[in-house]
Amino acid sequence: MTEPLWRGPAVALITLFHADGSIDPAATAAHAARLVAAGIRGVLVNGSTAEAAALTDDERVELVAAVRDACPGVPLIAGASGEWHGQAAARTRAAVKAGADALLVAPPRLGGDLAGYYARVAEAAGDVPVLAYHYPGKAGGAVPVDALPGLPVAGIKDSSGDPARLGHQLALGWDGSVHVGASALLGYASWLGASGAIVAAANLVPEDCLAAWDRDAAAQHRVMRAEREAKAGPGGLKAAVAARFGTSPIRRIG
């Protein structure tokens, strides 16, 4: 297997907004730096947790550049999904120019030529690795496990939360890295030999995410409880992060 860009938990970073709903790149970058200081090993900007569907392409670039400056030396992954290959390729080129170390790209919601789609994205990325993103219904379409060896991608983020699918990907024998996107599977993914994780819960409980990856069962339970309570409360994860760290609870989606 090709050596992955990072191992262990990365954060699916939230995007912070001003009271008027405009993006706050400085505060977003400061939050990312706080999590990196706590030990988080990579930062995903402009993913589904970041409310990427509500961000303009210019805002996406501004956020990547701000987080890049605030977190030097830490792998920065940029979400660059699109409804067709031209949109995804354009977002990929812009993210690479802004300083992204890798791209996270979901396939189009309506499917189509998966290999051709990722070939166009990989061409736009140049030497920067592309990770496929499987989170159908939330971020684009599905990435079938058996299709992975034939795709020009360096790895996958699987946010399905399906432990059997995770095991299938790890048993493929292909050259790509596997990163889990479901915080409930942190310890399980580590135990099975996954490369790493990209999880939203790391915005709120980074220390417990790291400990859960190291197979601390008590920490894994705390991660699941924190995420469950955040989702049940008013304002969701962003409100819970605001309560702990004093960040903005403003959202564009939800």
N, C-alpha and C positions, 0 to 999 in steps of 0.2 A: 504493500500500500504506500502511495505517495505520502510523505510526511505532511500532516495537516498544518494549516497556518497557526493554529493554537490548539491546546488541549484543555479540557475542563469547561467550566461555565463562562459564557459570555452573556451580556445583557441585551435583550430586545428593548432598546431605549425608548422611553416615552418622549414625545415632543412637548416642550413647555410653551405656553402661550401667555401673552400679556392680557390684561383685563379686557382690552378691546378686540381680542381674538387674533391679533397678529402674532407671528412666531417670535419667540424669545431665544435666539441662538446662543447668547451668552449664558443664560440660565440653564439651557439644555446641556451645553458643553460643561458647565460647572457640575451639574448632576452626574454626567458621565465620568468626570475626573474624580468625583467623590467615590463612585463605585469602583473605579480602577484602583484607587488608593486602598479600598477595602479588600482588594485581591482579585476582583473580576478580571478575566483574562482576554476579553475582547468586547467590542461595542458594535452593535448593529444599529445603524441610523436609517430612518425611513422605512421601517418594516411595518407590519400590520398593527403592532402595539403603538407605533408612532403616529397613528392616524394618517398613514401615507396617502390614503385615498382622498384626503381633504387638503393635501399639500400641492402647491404649484411646483412646476419643475424648477423654477428659480429658487423657491424656498428650500427644496430638497438640496440643491447645491450649496446654499448658504449654511444649512445645518451640517452637511458633511465637512465643509471647510472649518467651521467653528469647532466641531468635535475633534477634528484632526489636530488643530492647533492646541487644544486643551489636553489631549491624550497622546503625546508623542511616544513612539516606540511600542504602542499597543495596537494589535490588529483591529482595523476599522472596516466593517462590512457595510455596504450600502445597499439598501433595497432599490431595485431597478426594474421591477415587474412592469409589464405593459399588456394592453389588450391585443397588440400585434407586434411582430418582430421589429418594425421600424421604431415604434415608441420605446420598446425595451432597449434597443440598441442606442438610441439617442440618450436615454437616461443613463445607460452604462457608460458611454463616452464622457458625459458630463461628470459623473461620479468619480471616474478614474482621474480626470483632470483636476478635480477638487481634492484628491488625496486618498481615495478609497484603496484599501489593500485587497479587497475581494468584493464580489457582487452577489446578492441574493435575488434570484429571479424565479418567480412562479410562472407556469405556463398560462396561456390565455384561458379564460373561463370556458370558451366554446371549443377548446381543443384544436385539432388540426394536425399539421406536420410537426410533431414535437422535436424530432431531430433537426429539422430545418430551422425551426425557431431558435433553438439553443445554438446552432451553428452560427447564425447571424449575430447573436448576442456575444458568443465567444470571440468572433472576429472583431467586434467593436471593443471588446475588453483587452485585446492584445495579450500581453503576458500576465495580466491580472486574472486570478482564478474566479470562476463562476460556480456558485452553488445553486443547484435546483432547490425549489421550495415547494414542499407538499403540504398544503393546508386548504384543500378544496372546500368551497363554500365561504371561506373567509378571505383567501388570497388566491385568486385565479383558479385554475383547474387542477386535476390530479396528475401526479407523476407516478406511473405504474412502476412497481419495484423491478419487474423483469425488463423494463426498458432502460434502466440506468446504465448498464454496461455499454449500450449503444449511443449514449448521449455525450456530447463534448463538454462535460462538466467535471469539476474537480471534487464534487461531493454533493451532499444533500442535507437540508434541514427538514426534518420530518416533525411537524406539529400535530399529527393526527392523534397522538396519545394512544396508539394501538401497539401494545407490547409485542404482539405476534408479527406485525409488519416490521417493527424495529429489528426483531431477531432475524427476519427474512433478509433485510438489507445487509445486516452484518454477516450473514452466511453466504452472500453472493460470490465472494471471492474476487470482486472487482477492485479497481485501483483507487476508488474514491473514498473520501472521508464521510462519516455519518455523524450528524449533530442532531441531538434530540431537541425538540421545541416544547415538550410538555414537562413542566416542572415536577409533576408527580412521578416521573420516570427517571429522575436524576441518578439516584443510586443504582437503579436497575440498569440504566444505560452504561454507567461506568463499569458495573460488574460484568456486563456482556462484552465490553471492549469497545464501546463507541468512542469516537475521537473527542467529542465534546458536546456542549449544549449551548443553545441560545434561548434564554427564557425571560419572560416578562417579570416573573417574581423577583429576579435579581435587582429590579428597581427598588424594591421594598425591603427585602431581607437578603442582601448579598452574602453576608457571613453564613447564613444557614444554607444557601444554595451551594456554596463552596464545601461546607461540611457534608451536605447530603451527597454531593458528588464523590466525596471520600468515604461514602457508605456508612455515614452516621445515621442510624435509623431514627433517632430522636429528632435530629435536624430535618430529616425528610418529612417527618410528621409536622414539624413547625412550618415548613415551607407550604405544605398542602393546606394547613389550617389558615395561614396568613392569606394565601391566595383565595381560599373559599370565603373567608370573611370579607376580603376586599371586594369580591364579585357580588356579595350579598348586600353590601352597604351602599348608601347613596353616593353616587359619583365614582364608584368602582375603584380600580387600582390607582388611578391618578389622585383621587381624594385620600386614599390610604397613604400614598407616598407624600402628599402634602402634609398630612397629619404628623408624619415622622420627621420629614426633612424641611418643612416650611416652604416647599415649592408651590407653584401655581396649580390650582385644581381645574383651571379652565380647559374645556374640551371643545373640539369642533364636531366630533362624532359621539353620539350616545348621550 
